[in-house]
Amino acid sequence: MKVNASGFINLHKPSGLTSHDCVAKLRRILKTKSVGHAGTLDPMATGVLPIAVNRATKFIQFLDKSKAYDGTIRFGVTTDSDDITGNILHERPVPWLTKGRVDEELKAFVGQITQRPPMVSAFRKDGERMYNLARAGKIELEDVPLRTVTVDSITTLSFTTHPSFPEATVHIVCSEGTYIRSIARECGERIAHPTSSLQEKSDEVPSYAGATLSMLHRTQSGGFLSSSSTTLDDIAASVKDGTLTLQPIEAALPPSLPIWTIDAPTERRWIGGMSVEWNAGDDSTLINWKRPLQDPGLVSVYRMTDGEFLGVTSLFRTTKADGHFVVSGPRVIVDPLDWRNSK
């Protein structure tokens, strides 16, 4: 049965599938080509992968992009992909490593940081995916461009001692585009290996402990939580028995978005693509607007008569008069065809 409704699904991505694999499976399950995801997860990773269905794909751009992960860092091992699915470059036992030392080094990764994405990643360099360049042997790690990201917090959940390769499981809250694999690699590079433990000195053996990521689980993506995610099998079953429920588009948008409730004449002009000017005090209302003069900002648009969500647009307050606004930028409408057919 084809799913014609529009909305979001909070998918629990299994390990072993790419994000694209999940989208392809859902296109078959939902019998619609209009399916997209909000935020790539590595094949090894599990957890939250927000899925947009039908018209909801147009609204992915407006979702809250913040992320949270649980990840396990294995020390004493380095790989070419910065996780355990890659080829091992070095293995060196680090039984002397302590939780206190790991916690101390992880502090360096909190705040606005510069990191180098893994060679095996979807990050682009000169228009090509890094993983394609890496597989072709065309790049080294130092060729990967640096990028600036924000890490809000890192908390160590557990530390497991091991005769050779201890592990730390951490919870990381961060911005879009943060590579947890890079944090693992760079944390391992910050921990110097005691000279006394070296049996031989070699340029082939790094002077640091080294680390790679052995587990990654996304616990949150914007307003989507792992605790309320659903599996591919459950989605298929709910489609089969007709019980599938999509999360409404407006419910997935950031709650901080101002709300613009418009009257019928304004609605016709806005959906019709005509210029729209609006004055505070008219029938339409604007709630939670905090931006300064001439600073455009996104708003959720609702119909005044029945409270129906219409879409997202951009407004800015002009200097023409107090409370005078003009629509600028995007006008993403839930379903303009249905609107026109209903008039």
Helices and strands as residue ranges (DSSP letters): E 7-13, H 19-30, E 35-37, E 46-53, G 54-62, E 67-75, E 77-79, E 88-91, H 99-106, G 107-109, E 111-115, E 124-125, E 128-129, H 130-135, G 141-143, E 147-160, E 167-174, H 180-190, G 195-197, E 211-221, E 224-225, G 226-228, H 232-241, H 249-252, E 259-262, H 264-271, E 277-279, E 285-287, E 297-303, E 309-317, E 324-333, H 336-342
